[in-house]
């Protein structure tokens, strides 16, 4: 299934402030015993998307992964 999804203003830049450890966790580094780094970094990304595009963040997983392609 190969569907094309168009995102309005998809090339617009969004700034998210991450620590080096958060960036490393998102890039695939594993911090054994501290999984909260990756969780916190993902939350920052979701919050930035929600704030930028006025997405209702009260819903769990309100950003559909398929829309991010």
N, C-alpha and C positions, 0 to 999 in steps of 0.2 A: 504494500500500500504506500504509494508515493504521492502525497498530497502537498500542494504548495499553499502556504499560509502567508498572507501579506500583513505586515504590521505597519500601521501608519506611523510615520516618523521613525522607522526602525533604525535609521542610521544616526539618530540624534544621540549625543553623548550625555551620560549620566555619571555623576561623580559619587563614589561611595568610599568612605574612609575606613580602611581595614588595617589591622596590625600586621606585621610581617608574619607572625604565627598564623593568623587567620587566613592570610593569602596562601601560605604554604599548605594549610589544611584543605583549602578549596582546590589547590593544584594537585592534591593527591598524597601529600605527606601525612603519615600517621603519627599522632601523638598519643601513644598508649596511656590509658588512664585519664585522658583529658579530651573526651569526645565533644565536650561543650564548646571547644574552639570552632569546630566545623559548624555546629548547630548555630552558634552566635553569628558566624560570618554569613551563613545562609539567611538568617533572619534579617541581617542588615541589607542584603541584596533584595529580599522580598519587600522590606519596608521602603527601600528606595524606589522600587517599581510601583508599589502602591501609592506612594506620595507623588511620584512623577505623573502617573496616569490616572490618579484619583480612583483607584481600585478599592472596593470595600474590603478592608483588612479584617473585619469581624468574622468573615467566613473562613473556615479552616481550608487551607490550600486554595485560596481564591484565585490564584494565577495558574491557569491551565498550562501544563508543560508543553503541549503541542503548539501553543501560541508563541512560544519563545524560539522556535526554530527559524 
